[in-house]
């Protein structure tokens, strides 16, 4: 299956005498920590994957990431350092299933061009579009 990447904004805080703490604003209850900022980001990716896997198991829609700018004025994140953490959703979605669909030829050609330009496959593009659509419907 093609890689389906999402980039979630995270905020890193470091208090004296503590590890680097990471909060994922778009995923309430998702947080992690690490001994260094690099380690904190690695741990954040694992925490996001586990959180999203739990959401999928519970039948919940995967929330779309929002821009960092949407969180900047939240006082809970004041003084933190912002970063983006990439997560490969194709690792979470389980076993692939082959399906047969019918689409207009022109649309298929446009999808193939777009997928090629962005290093994706047609199947990966359709899966990503469907997940984005479903996540948008949940909001």
C-alpha positions, 0 to 999 in steps of 0.5 A: 500500500502507498504511504499516506503521510500526515504531519501533526503539529506538536509543541515541546516544553522543557522545564528545569529538572524534567524531560522534554514534554510533547503535546499534540494539540489536534489529538486531545490526550496524546502526549509524550516525553523524551530525554532530548528534543530529538528523542521527544519527537521520535516518542511523539511520532510513536504516541501519535501512531498509538493514539490514531490506532486506538481511534481506528479500533474504536471506529473513530474518524482520524482528525486532520492536522491543523496549521501551527498558526491555529494554536499559537494564541492558546495559552496552554502552549505558551513558551513551547517550541513548535514542530511537525511530526510525520505519521504514515497512516498506511501503517495503521489502517490494517490489511489492504483490500482490493476493490473495483470502482468506476470513475470518469476517464478524465478524473482518473487521468487527473488523479494519476498526474497528481499522484505522480507529481506527489510521489504517490500511487492512484490507490494511495491518493484515493485512500488519502482523499477518502480519509481526509473527507471522512475526517472533515465530515466528523468535525 
